[in-house]
Amino acid sequence: MEEFLAKRIKFFADNSCKVSDISLTTLPCTMGTKNDADEALKAVVAGEADNKKQVSDYTSYLLVFVAKEYAKNDIAQQLHM
């Protein structure tokens, strides 16, 4: 997932993208690790019931990851909450 996102962000940066726009319906209440995010994704793919902690872990991990990628590519990140 991370490799795909990093490549897409780089593609947009290479094509003059300067701003990203992300909308969140809820804010994460935990700071998930890569392992937490992987486990949450596996649970959803397996059809297991997800829980609020898994959703929060996955969301927070990805938000931090894409924020770092945006910074590397000089793209501003706008969050709507």
N, C-alpha and C positions, 0 to 999 in steps of 0.2 A: 504494500500500500504506500509506504513512504517513498519508495523509488518512483512509482507512478506519479504521485503528487509533486515530487521534486522536479521531474521531467516536464510536467504540464506547467508548473509555475515558471520554469526556465523558458519554455516555449512562449508563454505570454510576455515575459520580460523581453525576450529577443524580438518580439513584435510590438514593442513600444508600450506595453501595459505599465501603468504607473500606480494604479489603485485597485485594491481588492475590497469587495463588499460582502460581509458575512452577516447573516441574520440568525439570531438564536431565540428560540421560544422560551428556554430556561437557561439559567447559568449553572455551570458545573459546580458542585459543592465539595468535590474532592480533586486531588491532583494525581491523576493516574500515571503509572509508569508505562513503558513500552509493553512490558509483560502483562499488565492489567488490561491494556487496550487489546492486545492479542487474544487474551482469554475472553474478553467481552465479545469480540468479533466471532470467535469460534463458537461461543454459546448461541449467538443469534443464527449463525449459519447452520448449526446443528438443530435448530428449531426449539431450543430450550428457552424457557421464559427468561427474559432479561429483567434485571432489577435496576432500581434507580442508581445504585452505586456503580454498576457496570456501565450504564449510560453516561454517568458523570465522568468516570475514569476514561472512557473512550473519547468523549468530547473534549475533555481538558487536555489529554495527551495530543490529540490532533490539532487543537488550537495552538498549543505551544509549538508543535512541529511546523505547522504552516507559517506561523509568525517568524520563526527563524529562517525559513526558506524565503519568505517575502523580504526580510532584512538583507539576506545575501544578494538578492536580486533587485534591491532598491525599489521595492514596491510598498506603498503605504497600505495599511490594513484598517478598514473601517468596520466597526462592529455595531450592529443594531440589536438592542436588547429590549 
